[in-house]
Amino acid sequence: MVNVGAGHGSYESGRRRVIPVEPSQVMLDQRPPGAAPAIRAVAERLPLVDHAADAALAVLTVHHWDDWRIGIDELCRVARRRVVVHFDPSHHDQQWLIRDYVPEIGDLDASRNSFDEVVDRLRADVTVLPLTREFSDGVIGAYWCRPHAYLDPEVRSHMSGFAQIDPSVVDTAMARLGDDLRSGAWARRNAALADVPSFDAGFRLLVSDCTC
């Protein structure tokens, strides 16, 4: 399996032979001892021969690629199966955090790529990936029912959306969130979330076995 946008290896399993590909040296330096040796390269130019892997994995990385179309074509070239975790902005950007506090992240999403176009390019089957109340992977919607977590700069540091907007905008937004939590305004506005077991934050599993 080739793991494109592998980062520090969070989604790799020791039970399968993995070829990690990651463009950021900072992320490569964070890979733990014993992790599979990684290749520093971008999705648009995978240094692999055709059909080199049984599967290509790309978890929440497509929106970071300079040319997502070329990147998708590369996944199709090097692997018979493509497994992509992406997000649908029509749902993702309606989660309360983005909608009410940092719409600037939604503006970034809108400027990147069309979810439907990604699906069409892959010719993929789509599965909704709802987030449970205990979900803590660190993606931007992870704490949908635990809003106080977003006030922690360490928690936000693992979410690329926050890193890509003006820090002063983030500070102002988090101050408003803190005020709303203290006053009860957040709880009143989001009362519908109080008892639901899971939440659709827009994350989608795309699986493609056909020729792209």
C-alpha positions as CSV (number, residue, x, y, z in Angstrom):
1,M,0.0,0.0,0.0
2,V,1.2,3.5,-0.7
3,N,0.1,6.1,1.8
4,V,0.1,9.5,0.1
5,G,0.3,12.5,2.4
6,A,1.5,10.1,5.1
7,G,2.5,12.7,7.6
8,H,3.9,11.1,10.7
9,G,2.2,7.8,10.0
10,S,-1.0,8.0,12.1
11,Y,-2.9,5.8,9.7
12,E,-0.3,3.2,9.0
13,S,-0.5,-0.4,10.3
14,G,2.4,-2.6,11.0
15,R,0.3,-5.5,9.6
16,R,0.7,-4.3,6.0
17,R,3.7,-3.3,4.0
18,V,3.4,0.5,3.4
19,I,5.2,2.9,1.2
20,P,4.7,6.4,2.8
21,V,4.9,9.4,0.6
22,E,5.0,12.9,2.3
23,P,6.3,16.3,1.0
24,S,7.0,18.0,4.3
25,Q,10.3,17.3,6.0
26,V,8.8,18.6,9.2
27,M,6.2,15.8,9.1
28,L,8.8,13.3,8.1
29,D,11.0,14.2,11.1
30,Q,8.1,13.4,13.4
31,R,7.7,9.8,12.2
32,P,8.3,7.5,15.1
33,P,11.2,5.0,15.4
34,G,10.4,1.8,13.6
35,A,7.9,3.5,11.1
36,A,8.2,2.5,7.5
37,P,10.9,4.5,5.6
38,A,9.2,7.3,3.8
39,I,9.7,9.0,0.5
40,R,9.7,12.8,0.3
41,A,7.6,13.6,-2.7
42,V,4.3,15.2,-3.7
43,A,1.1,13.5,-4.8
44,E,1.3,15.0,-8.3
45,R,4.7,13.2,-9.0
46,L,4.7,9.9,-7.2
47,P,8.1,8.3,-7.7
48,L,6.6,4.8,-8.3
49,V,6.1,2.7,-11.3
50,D,2.6,1.9,-12.7
51,H,0.6,-0.5,-10.5
52,A,3.2,-0.5,-7.9
53,A,0.8,-1.0,-5.0
54,D,-2.4,-3.0,-4.3
55,A,-4.0,0.2,-2.8
56,A,-3.3,3.9,-2.5
57,L,-4.4,5.6,0.7
58,A,-5.0,9.4,1.0
59,V,-6.4,10.6,4.3
60,L,-7.5,14.3,4.4
61,T,-4.8,15.4,2.1
62,V,-6.4,16.0,-1.3
63,H,-7.3,19.6,-0.4
64,H,-3.6,20.4,0.3
65,W,-2.4,19.3,-3.2
66,D,-1.4,22.0,-5.7
67,D,-3.2,20.2,-8.5
68,W,-5.7,17.7,-7.1
69,R,-6.6,16.4,-10.6
70,I,-3.0,15.3,-11.3
71,G,-2.8,13.9,-7.8
72,I,-5.9,11.7,-8.4
73,D,-4.5,10.5,-11.7
74,E,-1.3,9.5,-10.0
75,L,-3.3,7.5,-7.4
76,C,-5.0,5.7,-10.3
77,R,-1.7,5.1,-12.0
78,V,0.2,3.5,-9.1
79,A,-2.6,1.4,-7.5
80,R,-5.5,-0.8,-8.4
81,R,-7.6,0.4,-5.5
82,R,-7.8,4.0,-4.2
83,V,-9.1,4.7,-0.7
84,V,-9.5,8.4,0.0
85,V,-10.9,10.2,3.1
86,H,-12.1,13.6,2.0
87,F,-14.8,16.0,3.0
88,D,-17.9,17.5,1.5
89,P,-17.9,21.3,2.1
90,S,-21.7,21.4,1.9
91,H,-21.8,19.6,5.2
92,H,-18.3,20.3,6.5
93,D,-18.7,24.1,6.4
94,Q,-22.1,24.0,8.2
95,Q,-20.7,22.5,11.4
96,W,-21.1,25.2,14.1
97,L,-17.4,25.9,14.5
98,I,-16.9,27.0,11.0
99,R,-20.4,28.4,10.4
100,D,-20.5,30.6,13.5
101,Y,-16.9,31.3,14.4
102,V,-14.4,30.7,11.7
103,P,-16.2,31.0,8.3
104,E,-12.7,31.9,6.9
105,I,-12.0,28.2,7.0
106,G,-15.1,27.6,4.9
107,D,-13.8,30.2,2.4
108,L,-10.6,28.2,2.1
109,D,-12.6,25.1,1.4
110,A,-14.6,26.8,-1.3
111,S,-11.4,27.9,-3.1
112,R,-9.8,24.4,-3.3
113,N,-11.8,21.8,-5.1
114,S,-15.3,20.5,-5.7
115,F,-16.2,17.4,-3.7
116,D,-18.3,16.1,-6.6
117,E,-15.5,16.6,-9.0
118,V,-13.1,14.6,-6.8
119,V,-15.7,11.8,-6.7
120,D,-16.2,11.9,-10.4
121,R,-12.5,11.9,-11.1
122,L,-12.0,8.8,-8.9
123,R,-15.3,7.2,-10.1
124,A,-15.6,6.4,-6.4
125,D,-18.3,4.9,-4.1
126,V,-19.0,7.3,-1.2
127,T,-19.7,6.4,2.4
128,V,-20.6,8.9,5.1
129,L,-18.2,8.9,8.1
130,P,-20.1,10.3,11.1
131,L,-18.1,11.4,14.2
132,T,-19.0,9.8,17.5
133,R,-19.2,11.8,20.7
134,E,-15.9,10.3,21.8
135,F,-14.1,10.9,18.5
136,S,-10.7,12.5,19.1
137,D,-8.6,12.0,16.0
138,G,-7.8,15.7,15.9
139,V,-9.6,16.7,12.7
140,I,-11.4,20.0,12.9
141,G,-14.8,18.6,13.6
142,A,-13.6,16.1,16.2
143,Y,-14.9,18.0,19.2
144,W,-18.4,18.9,17.8
145,C,-20.0,18.1,21.2
146,R,-17.0,19.2,23.4
147,P,-16.7,22.8,22.4
148,H,-14.4,23.8,25.2
149,A,-11.6,21.8,23.5
150,Y,-11.3,24.3,20.8
151,L,-10.2,27.0,23.3
152,D,-7.0,25.0,23.8
153,P,-4.2,26.2,21.4
154,E,-2.6,22.7,21.5
155,V,-5.8,21.1,20.2
156,R,-6.1,23.7,17.4
157,S,-2.5,23.2,16.5
158,H,-3.3,19.8,15.0
159,M,-6.0,21.3,12.7
160,S,-4.7,22.6,9.4
161,G,-7.7,24.9,8.9
162,F,-6.7,27.0,11.8
163,A,-3.0,27.2,10.7
164,Q,-4.0,28.6,7.3
165,I,-6.0,31.7,8.5
166,D,-4.8,34.9,10.2
167,P,-4.0,34.1,13.9
168,S,-5.7,37.3,14.9
169,V,-8.9,36.0,13.3
170,V,-8.6,32.8,15.3
171,D,-8.0,34.7,18.5
172,T,-11.1,36.8,18.0
173,A,-13.2,33.8,17.1
174,M,-12.1,31.8,20.1
175,A,-12.7,34.7,22.4
176,R,-16.3,34.8,21.1
177,L,-16.6,31.1,21.6
178,G,-15.4,31.4,25.1
179,D,-17.9,34.2,25.8
180,D,-20.7,32.1,24.3
181,L,-19.8,29.1,26.4
182,R,-19.8,31.1,29.6
183,S,-23.1,32.8,28.8
184,G,-24.9,29.7,27.7
185,A,-25.4,31.1,24.2
186,W,-23.5,28.2,22.6
187,A,-25.6,25.6,24.4
188,R,-28.8,27.3,23.4
189,R,-27.8,27.6,19.8
190,N,-26.7,24.0,19.6
191,A,-29.3,22.3,21.8
192,A,-30.0,19.8,19.1
193,L,-26.6,18.2,19.6
194,A,-27.1,17.5,23.3
195,D,-28.4,13.9,22.9
196,V,-27.4,12.7,19.4
197,P,-24.8,9.8,19.4
198,S,-22.9,11.0,16.3
199,F,-22.6,14.0,14.0
200,D,-22.1,14.3,10.2
201,A,-19.2,16.8,9.9
202,G,-18.9,16.2,6.2
203,F,-16.2,13.5,6.2
204,R,-16.5,10.9,3.4
205,L,-14.8,7.7,2.5
206,L,-14.2,7.4,-1.2
207,V,-13.3,3.9,-2.6
208,S,-12.5,3.4,-6.2
209,D,-11.7,0.1,-7.8
210,C,-12.4,0.9,-11.4
211,T,-10.2,2.5,-14.0
212,C,-10.2,6.3,-13.5
